[in-house]
């Protein structure tokens, strides 16, 4: 590998009219009962008030893999094979196809290291899970004055849906509040798959017609909704009411679109492909994410918990890393074989690293001063190591980068100007990224 060393704005619509609430409740209990009101509510406020992608964006989609709990960098992407065993641990190292070394459990990712960019000098100052998570999912330090939107929500706000798919999707669910919309409208939050793709009974909530409702009957209900809309339009006026119609139309479009529904149908994948990813939670989540970006989803967050290893880290990593290694390496190869890798930015991150000296319980504790993030595809250089840490992995010694820099780079690759401002409540302009610099040395 090669070592390498913020104006437009958009507003958010608010819907607080008494008549609109009455109308929504009427639809909820009357016309649309059983027809996926959660999905309808999801689209209800979605407003294409952002921007078109910049000229020739490098990436068209993002798969954002988030390892909740704090993955150990010295046991994975920044091993220290010459450090004493109480620092380097017992997992060993593996040679990559670029002459570098990864942690010993990453044998498959080592074989595709020429497609990866490892940021070894990521750093911030938040050692608590919640604050570190906020940093990495939003690009901002937490503030008592304002709640910032997640990177995925900003992308949803700027670009909106594509091919009848929600722009921002969470696999398997959006359990973390920092995956949300912050000061933006709740309409720009993630659409949760709501189930585990590795389950045999996996089914996405809201995408299937309720029992007893066939497509013809759905169209009849849609016609009835139009009649109700006409009635209320005579009683009410304003942009809010006019806008609501288009959001329900999007909900209907997603339910009725065969291609949109099929994107979530992981059962359609050949057994051989499902086996390649691995018949475990991580493998099937990543396979579903590939199906979604291939079909047009703009930002898919794949969440995996259980990386908070304060004790017995050797055994814990031996259980958690192999599925990750299999799933991510297969995802990279699969995207490349389909011609999708160069337009799909893959991000593998966590909220912070772990202490470099193993504690008395055989584990590692929280350590935000230095950790690793991996990027691939989407116009990112492959075979690159950016920055480095000291002999123990405790602090960056070259080219440190922070969460705002990573967020700015993601936005830039998508064609979003990272110096752009969004409008929060009270018509207050807020930077999409504050003090973030594009990591130019890793951009192809």
C-alpha positions as CSV (number, residue, x, y, z in Angstrom):
1,X,0.0,0.0,0.0
2,X,1.0,3.6,-0.5
3,X,1.4,6.0,2.6
4,X,-0.2,9.4,2.1
5,X,0.2,12.2,4.4
6,X,-17.7,25.1,3.4
7,X,-24.0,28.3,-0.8
8,X,-27.3,27.5,-1.2
9,X,-29.9,26.5,1.3
10,X,-33.2,24.7,1.5
11,X,-36.0,24.9,3.9
12,X,-38.0,22.3,5.8
13,X,-41.8,22.2,5.5
14,X,-43.7,22.0,8.8
15,X,-47.2,20.7,9.0
16,X,-49.0,21.7,12.1
17,X,-52.4,22.7,10.9
18,X,-55.3,21.3,12.8
19,X,-57.2,20.4,9.6
20,X,-54.2,18.5,8.2
21,X,-54.0,16.4,11.4
22,X,-57.7,15.7,11.2
23,X,-57.4,14.7,7.6
24,X,-54.4,12.4,8.3
25,X,-56.3,10.7,11.2
26,X,-59.3,10.3,8.9
27,X,-57.2,8.6,6.3
28,X,-55.5,6.5,8.9
29,X,-58.6,5.0,10.3
30,X,-60.7,5.0,7.2
31,X,-59.3,4.9,3.7
32,X,-55.9,3.5,4.1
33,X,-56.4,1.1,7.0
34,X,-54.0,-1.8,6.5
35,X,-52.2,-0.2,3.5
36,X,-48.8,0.6,5.1
37,X,-49.5,3.9,6.8
38,X,-46.1,3.8,8.2
39,X,-44.7,3.9,4.7
40,X,-47.1,6.7,3.8
41,X,-46.1,8.7,6.8
42,X,-42.5,8.2,5.8
43,X,-43.0,9.8,2.4
44,X,-45.6,12.4,3.6
45,X,-43.0,15.1,4.3
46,X,-40.3,14.2,1.9
47,X,-39.4,17.3,0.0
48,X,-37.1,17.4,-2.9
49,X,-35.8,20.8,-1.7
50,X,-32.1,20.0,-1.9
51,X,-29.7,20.1,-4.7
52,X,-28.9,18.1,-7.8
53,X,-25.7,16.1,-7.7
54,X,-22.6,18.1,-8.7
55,X,-21.0,17.6,-12.1
56,X,-19.8,14.0,-12.6
57,X,-20.0,12.8,-9.0
58,X,-17.6,9.9,-8.3
59,X,-20.2,8.0,-6.2
60,X,-23.9,7.5,-6.7
61,X,-24.5,5.4,-3.6
62,X,-23.0,4.7,-0.2
63,X,-22.9,1.5,1.9
64,X,-22.1,2.7,5.4
65,X,-21.1,-0.2,7.6
66,X,-21.2,0.8,11.3
67,X,-19.6,-1.4,14.0
68,X,-21.3,-0.3,17.2
69,X,-19.3,-0.6,20.4
70,X,-15.8,0.4,19.2
71,X,-13.7,-2.0,17.1
72,X,-10.1,-2.5,18.2
73,X,-7.8,-1.0,15.5
74,X,-4.7,-2.8,16.7
75,X,-6.4,-6.2,16.3
76,X,-7.7,-5.3,12.8
77,X,-6.4,-2.6,10.4
78,X,-3.5,-1.2,12.4
79,X,-1.7,-4.1,14.0
80,X,1.7,-3.7,15.8
81,X,3.5,-6.9,15.3
82,X,6.7,-5.7,17.0
83,X,5.1,-4.4,20.1
84,X,5.1,-6.5,23.4
85,X,2.4,-9.0,23.5
86,X,0.4,-7.1,26.1
87,X,0.0,-4.4,23.4
88,X,-0.1,-6.4,20.2
89,X,-2.5,-9.1,21.5
90,X,-2.6,-12.7,20.5
91,X,-4.4,-12.6,17.1
92,X,-1.3,-12.2,14.9
93,X,-1.1,-10.6,11.5
94,X,-1.7,-11.5,7.9
95,X,0.1,-10.2,4.8
96,X,-2.0,-8.2,2.4
97,X,-1.7,-8.3,-1.4
98,X,0.0,-4.9,-1.2
99,X,2.8,-5.8,1.2
100,X,1.1,-4.3,4.3
101,X,-0.2,-6.3,7.2
102,X,-3.7,-6.6,8.7
103,X,-4.9,-8.3,11.8
104,X,-4.6,-12.1,11.6
105,X,-8.4,-12.6,11.4
106,X,-8.7,-10.5,8.2
107,X,-7.4,-13.0,5.7
108,X,-10.0,-12.4,3.1
109,X,-9.8,-8.6,3.3
110,X,-6.1,-8.9,3.1
111,X,-6.5,-10.4,-0.4
112,X,-8.5,-7.4,-1.6
113,X,-6.4,-4.7,0.2
114,X,-5.5,-3.3,-3.2
115,X,-9.1,-2.1,-3.4
116,X,-9.2,-0.6,0.1
117,X,-8.1,2.7,1.6
118,X,-7.3,2.5,5.3
119,X,-7.4,5.7,7.3
120,X,-5.1,4.7,10.2
121,X,-5.0,8.2,11.8
122,X,-8.6,8.8,12.7
123,X,-9.0,10.7,15.9
124,X,-11.5,12.6,18.1
125,X,-12.0,13.4,21.8
126,X,-15.2,11.6,22.7
127,X,-14.7,8.4,24.8
128,X,-18.4,7.8,25.6
129,X,-20.3,5.5,23.2
130,X,-23.2,8.0,22.6
131,X,-20.9,11.0,21.9
132,X,-18.5,9.0,19.8
133,X,-21.4,7.6,17.8
134,X,-22.8,11.1,17.2
135,X,-19.4,12.1,16.0
136,X,-19.1,9.4,13.4
137,X,-22.7,9.3,12.2
138,X,-23.1,13.1,11.8
139,X,-19.6,14.5,11.4
140,X,-20.3,16.8,14.3
141,X,-19.4,16.8,18.0
142,X,-22.6,16.7,20.1
143,X,-24.0,20.0,21.1
144,X,-26.6,20.9,23.8
145,X,-27.9,23.7,21.6
146,X,-28.8,21.7,18.4
147,X,-29.3,18.1,17.2
148,X,-27.4,17.5,14.0
149,X,-28.7,15.2,11.2
150,X,-26.9,12.0,10.3
151,X,-24.9,11.9,7.1
152,X,-27.6,9.6,5.6
153,X,-30.3,12.1,6.4
154,X,-28.4,14.9,4.7
155,X,-28.1,12.7,1.6
156,X,-31.8,12.0,1.7
157,X,-32.6,15.7,2.0
158,X,-30.3,16.7,-0.8
159,X,-31.2,14.1,-3.4
160,X,-34.5,12.5,-2.5
161,X,-35.7,9.1,-3.7
162,X,-34.6,7.2,-6.8
163,X,-36.4,4.4,-8.6
164,X,-39.2,4.4,-6.1
165,X,-36.8,3.5,-3.3
166,X,-36.3,5.5,-0.1
167,X,-33.0,7.4,-0.4
168,X,-31.8,6.4,3.1
169,X,-32.3,2.8,4.3
170,X,-31.2,1.1,7.6
171,X,-30.4,-2.6,7.7
172,X,-31.7,-4.2,9.8
173,X,-33.1,-1.2,11.6
174,X,-32.5,2.4,12.7
175,X,-32.1,1.8,16.5
176,X,-29.6,4.6,17.2
177,X,-31.0,8.1,17.6
178,X,-28.0,9.5,15.9
179,X,-29.0,7.8,12.6
180,X,-31.8,10.3,12.6
181,X,-32.7,13.7,11.1
182,X,-31.7,16.2,13.8
183,X,-32.9,19.6,12.9
184,X,-34.2,18.4,9.5
185,X,-37.7,17.1,8.9
186,X,-38.4,13.6,10.2
187,X,-39.2,12.7,6.6
188,X,-35.5,12.4,5.9
189,X,-34.8,9.7,8.4
190,X,-33.9,6.1,7.5
191,X,-36.4,3.6,6.2
192,X,-35.9,0.6,8.5
193,X,-36.0,-2.8,6.9
194,X,-37.4,-3.9,10.2
195,X,-36.1,-7.5,10.1
196,X,-33.0,-9.7,9.9
197,X,-32.2,-10.6,6.3
198,X,-30.6,-13.9,7.5
199,X,-33.9,-15.1,8.9
200,X,-35.8,-17.6,6.7
201,X,-39.0,-15.7,7.3
202,X,-37.5,-12.3,6.5
203,X,-40.1,-9.8,5.2
204,X,-39.9,-6.0,4.9
205,X,-42.6,-4.2,6.8
206,X,-45.0,-2.2,4.6
207,X,-44.0,-3.6,1.3
208,X,-46.5,-6.3,1.0
209,X,-50.2,-5.8,0.4
210,X,-52.3,-6.8,3.5
211,X,-54.3,-10.0,3.4
212,X,-57.4,-9.7,1.3
213,X,-56.1,-6.7,-0.7
214,X,-55.0,-7.5,-4.2
215,X,-53.5,-4.9,-6.7
216,X,-56.9,-4.2,-8.2
217,X,-58.4,-3.4,-4.8
218,X,-55.4,-1.3,-3.9
219,X,-56.0,0.8,-7.1
220,X,-59.6,1.2,-6.0
221,X,-58.5,2.5,-2.7
222,X,-56.1,4.8,-4.4
223,X,-59.0,6.2,-6.4
224,X,-61.0,6.6,-3.2
225,X,-58.1,8.5,-1.7
226,X,-58.1,10.8,-4.7
227,X,-61.8,11.5,-4.1
228,X,-61.1,12.2,-0.4
229,X,-58.3,14.5,-1.4
230,X,-60.6,16.4,-3.7
231,X,-63.1,16.9,-0.9
232,X,-60.5,18.2,1.5
233,X,-59.0,20.4,-1.1
234,X,-62.3,22.2,-1.2
235,X,-62.1,22.7,2.5
236,X,-58.5,23.5,3.0
237,X,-55.8,25.3,1.1
238,X,-52.0,25.8,1.3
239,X,-48.8,24.3,0.1
240,X,-48.8,21.7,2.9
241,X,-51.9,20.1,1.7
242,X,-50.9,20.2,-1.9
243,X,-47.5,18.6,-1.0
244,X,-49.1,15.8,1.0
245,X,-50.7,14.3,-2.1
246,X,-47.3,13.7,-3.8
247,X,-45.9,11.9,-0.7
248,X,-48.8,9.4,-0.6
249,X,-48.3,8.9,-4.3
250,X,-44.6,7.9,-3.6
251,X,-45.8,5.5,-1.0
252,X,-48.2,3.9,-3.5
253,X,-45.4,3.9,-6.1
254,X,-43.1,1.9,-3.8
255,X,-45.8,-0.6,-2.8
256,X,-46.9,-1.1,-6.4
257,X,-43.4,-1.0,-8.0
258,X,-42.3,-4.6,-8.7
259,X,-38.6,-3.4,-9.1
260,X,-38.7,-1.6,-5.7
261,X,-40.2,-4.5,-3.9
262,X,-37.8,-6.9,-5.6
263,X,-34.8,-5.0,-4.4
264,X,-35.7,-6.1,-0.9
265,X,-36.3,-9.7,-1.9
266,X,-33.0,-11.3,-0.8
267,X,-34.6,-14.8,-1.3
268,X,-34.2,-14.1,-5.0
269,X,-30.4,-14.4,-4.7
270,X,-28.9,-17.7,-5.8
271,X,-27.8,-20.0,-3.0
272,X,-24.2,-19.8,-4.1
273,X,-24.2,-16.0,-3.7
274,X,-25.8,-16.2,-0.3
275,X,-23.2,-18.7,0.7
276,X,-20.4,-16.5,-0.6
277,X,-21.5,-13.6,1.7
278,X,-22.0,-16.0,4.5
279,X,-25.3,-17.3,6.0
280,X,-24.8,-15.1,9.1
281,X,-26.3,-11.7,10.0
282,X,-23.4,-9.6,8.7
283,X,-23.2,-11.5,5.4
284,X,-26.9,-11.3,4.6
285,X,-27.1,-7.6,5.6
286,X,-24.3,-6.8,3.2
287,X,-25.9,-8.8,0.4
288,X,-29.2,-6.9,0.9
289,X,-27.3,-3.6,0.9
290,X,-25.8,-4.5,-2.5
291,X,-29.3,-5.3,-3.9
292,X,-30.5,-2.0,-2.6
293,X,-27.8,0.2,-4.1
294,X,-28.0,-1.7,-7.3
295,X,-31.7,-0.9,-7.5
296,X,-31.2,2.8,-6.8
297,X,-30.9,3.4,-3.0
298,X,-28.6,6.3,-2.3
299,X,-27.4,5.6,1.3
300,X,-27.7,2.3,3.1
301,X,-26.5,2.0,6.7
302,X,-25.6,-1.5,7.8
303,X,-25.4,-1.7,11.6
304,X,-23.6,-4.4,13.6
305,X,-23.4,-4.3,17.4
306,X,-21.4,-6.1,20.0
307,X,-17.9,-4.6,19.5
308,X,-17.4,-3.3,23.0
309,X,-14.8,-5.7,24.3
310,X,-13.7,-4.8,27.7
311,X,-12.8,-8.3,28.6
312,X,-11.6,-11.5,26.8
313,X,-11.1,-9.6,23.5
314,X,-9.3,-12.5,21.8
315,X,-12.3,-14.8,21.9
316,X,-14.7,-12.0,21.2
317,X,-12.8,-11.0,18.1
318,X,-12.5,-14.6,17.0
319,X,-16.3,-14.7,17.0
320,X,-17.0,-11.3,15.4
321,X,-14.3,-10.6,12.9
322,X,-14.6,-13.7,10.5
323,X,-18.2,-12.9,9.5
324,X,-17.2,-9.3,8.9
325,X,-14.1,-10.3,6.9
326,X,-16.1,-12.7,4.7
327,X,-19.0,-10.3,4.2
328,X,-17.0,-7.2,3.4
329,X,-14.5,-8.9,1.1
330,X,-17.4,-10.6,-0.8
331,X,-19.2,-7.3,-1.1
332,X,-16.1,-5.6,-2.6
333,X,-15.7,-8.4,-5.2
334,X,-19.4,-8.6,-5.9
335,X,-19.7,-4.8,-6.5
336,X,-16.6,-4.9,-8.7
337,X,-17.9,-7.8,-10.8
338,X,-21.2,-5.9,-11.4
339,X,-19.4,-2.7,-12.4
340,X,-20.8,-1.0,-9.3
341,X,-17.7,-0.5,-7.1
342,X,-16.5,2.7,-8.8
343,X,-19.9,4.3,-8.2
344,X,-20.6,2.9,-4.8
345,X,-18.6,4.2,-1.8
346,X,-18.2,1.6,0.9
347,X,-17.4,3.0,4.4
348,X,-16.4,0.7,7.3
349,X,-16.3,2.6,10.6
350,X,-16.9,2.5,14.3
351,X,-17.2,5.1,17.1
352,X,-13.6,4.8,18.4
353,X,-10.8,2.4,18.9
354,X,-9.6,0.5,21.9
355,X,-6.8,1.0,24.4
356,X,-3.6,-0.3,23.1
357,X,-2.6,-2.1,26.3
358,X,-4.7,-5.1,27.2
359,X,-6.4,-4.7,30.6
360,X,-6.5,-7.0,33.6
361,X,-9.6,-8.7,32.2
362,X,-8.0,-9.5,28.9
363,X,-9.9,-6.8,27.1
364,X,-9.4,-3.3,25.8
365,X,-11.2,-0.1,26.8
366,X,-12.5,2.9,25.0
367,X,-9.8,4.9,23.1
368,X,-10.9,7.8,20.7
369,X,-7.4,9.2,20.2
370,X,-6.5,6.8,17.4
371,X,-8.5,4.3,15.3
372,X,-9.0,3.1,11.8
373,X,-11.7,3.6,9.2
374,X,-11.8,1.8,5.8
375,X,-13.0,3.3,2.5
376,X,-13.4,1.5,-0.9
377,X,-14.9,2.3,-4.3
378,X,-16.8,5.5,-5.1
379,X,-13.7,7.2,-6.5
380,X,-11.4,6.4,-3.6
381,X,-7.9,5.2,-4.3
382,X,-7.3,1.5,-3.6
383,X,-4.2,0.1,-2.0
384,X,-3.7,3.2,0.2
385,X,-2.8,3.6,3.8
386,X,-3.5,7.2,5.0
387,X,-1.7,8.4,8.1
388,X,0.0,6.3,10.8
389,X,0.1,5.9,14.5
390,X,3.0,5.5,17.0
391,X,4.6,2.1,17.7
392,X,1.8,1.1,20.0
393,X,-1.2,2.6,18.0
394,X,-2.0,5.1,20.8
395,X,-1.9,8.4,18.8
396,X,-1.6,9.6,15.2
397,X,1.9,10.6,14.2
398,X,1.1,11.6,10.7
399,X,-1.8,13.1,8.8
400,X,-4.6,12.9,11.5
401,X,-8.2,13.1,10.2
402,X,-11.4,13.6,12.2
403,X,-15.1,12.8,11.7
404,X,-15.7,16.1,9.9
405,X,-13.0,15.3,7.3
406,X,-14.6,11.9,6.7
407,X,-18.1,13.4,6.3
408,X,-16.7,16.1,4.0
409,X,-15.1,13.4,1.8
410,X,-18.3,11.3,1.6
411,X,-20.4,14.3,0.7
412,X,-17.9,15.4,-1.9
413,X,-17.7,12.0,-3.6
414,X,-21.5,12.1,-3.9
415,X,-21.4,15.5,-5.5
416,X,-22.6,17.4,-2.4
417,X,-20.7,20.6,-1.7
418,X,-19.4,20.1,1.9
419,X,-19.4,23.9,2.3
420,X,-23.1,24.1,1.7
421,X,-25.5,25.2,4.4
422,X,-28.9,23.8,5.4
423,X,-31.6,25.7,7.1
424,X,-32.7,24.7,10.6
425,X,-35.7,25.8,12.6
426,X,-35.9,29.6,12.9
427,X,-34.3,30.1,9.5
428,X,-30.8,29.5,11.0
429,X,-28.2,28.4,8.4
430,X,-26.1,25.5,9.5
431,X,-23.0,24.1,7.8
432,X,-23.4,20.6,6.4
433,X,-19.9,20.0,7.8
434,X,-18.0,22.3,10.1
435,X,-14.2,22.5,9.8
436,X,-14.1,19.4,7.7
437,X,-11.5,19.0,4.9
438,X,-11.8,16.6,2.0
439,X,-9.0,14.0,2.4
440,X,-7.6,14.7,-1.1
441,X,-4.8,12.2,-0.9
442,X,-7.2,9.3,-0.9
443,X,-9.4,10.6,-3.7
444,X,-8.7,9.2,-7.2
